[in-house]
Amino acid sequence: EEEGEAKVRVYFPDEDRVEETTVNLSDYPSDSLPLQNVDEGGNFIVVEDMCDLPNLHEAAILYNLKARHEGMKPYTRVGDIVIACNPFQWIDGLYSNQRRLEYTQKLIFCEGGRYSDLKSEVEPHIYETSSLAYRGLAV
């Protein structure tokens, strides 16, 4: 291992294998590798709101979006922004009247609590964006 290089282990979850390789650190900002978002057990952290990721960088964003997409969760939040990834298939219940009513009750009529963080009451969804926009106009 020469100066400016690092030996890393790369995990390929689709193939369930690990490889060791050497990377040139000068290819990365600050001559260091971006930190992974893993818990104490070494499992990747996947969150609804990417502001909650311990280390926020391009790779972490892409991994979180991919993991949520694979879990049939096409919407992910970044603060007040909702990111949508096309699931390329219909997801039952995603746009149901029951789901719409849930967002209306919790975000417009504040059934979750008047002083709580309203977005913490629901998963990221386009209904969140429209409900909060309506609430902002009505209040």
N, C-alpha and C positions, 0 to 999 in steps of 0.2 A: 504494500500500500504506500504510494508516494504522497508527498505533500500536495494538498489541494484535491485529493481523492478520498473517497469513503467507500467502504465495503458495506453493502446493504443486503437485507433479505427481502425478496419480493414475493408476496403471497398472491396466488392466482385462485380466487375463490371458486370460479367456475370449474376449474380442473382439480381443485383441492391439492395443490402442490406449492412448494416453496423453492425458490432459486436464489442463490447468492450471486451478486454481480458487483462490479465496481463502477461508481459514477464519478464524473468530474464535477466537483463542487462549484467551479467557476461558471457552470451553466445555470446556476440558481442565484436568486437575489441574496445578498449578504453572504455569499459563499457557504450557505447551509441549506440543508433539505427542509422542506416544509414539515411541520409536525403533524402526526396523524391524530385523529379524534377517536381515541379508544378508551374504554373504561378500565377499571382495575384488573379485570379478567382478560384483557386484550381483545375484547369484542368491539367492533366498530360502533360508534355512536350515530344513531339516525334520529333527527329531531324534526318536529313540525315547523319550528321557527329557527332559521339558520343563525339568527342572532344569539341563540343559545349554544352554538358550537364553541368549544374551548379554543379552537384554532380555525380561523376563517381565512381561507385562501382558495384559489381556483380549483385545486384538486379536491379539497374538502366539499366545496359547493357541488361539483360534478358528482362526487360519490354519493352525497346525501340525496341529490335529485334522482340519481339512478336507483338507489335503494328504495326510495319512496315509490318511484315509478314501477319497479318490480313488485312492490307490495300493493299494487292497484290503488295508489294514492296519488292522483295526478296533480294535486295542488300542494304547494309548499310556501310558507310565509318567510319573508325577510323584513322584520319590523312591520310596517304598514303596507308592504307590497306583497301581492300574492302572485307566485310564479305558477304557470300552468304548463304541464308537459302532456302532449297528446298521447293518450293510452292506446290509440289505434284499435279500440274495441269499446263496445258499450259496457258500462259498469252499472249493474242493477242498483237502483236506489240513489244513485249519485245526484240525480236531478228530480227526485220525487217531490210530491206536494208535502209529504211529511218532513223531508229534509228542509225544504223552503220554510215551512212553518217553524221548525226548530230555530233557524237563524233569525227569523222575524221576531219570535218571542224572546230569545236571549239577547239579541243585539239592538233591536229597535225598542222593544217594550221593557228591556232590562230585567227579565225575570230571574237572572242569575244573581242579582244583587246590585244595588245602585252604585256602590263605590268600588266594585271589583273591576279587574282588568277584563273587559268584555270579551276580548279575543281569546283569553285563556279558557273560556267556557265552551269553545267550539273548535273543530279542526279547520285548517285552512280550506277555503272554498270560494268560488266566485260569488256565492250568496253572501259571504262575509263582506266582500267589497261593496256590493250593492246595498246591503242592509246598513252598513256604517255610513255610506254616502247619504242614504235616505235620512238616517238619524241625524246626521250633521245639518241637513237642510231643515229638518223639522224642529230641532231644539233651539 
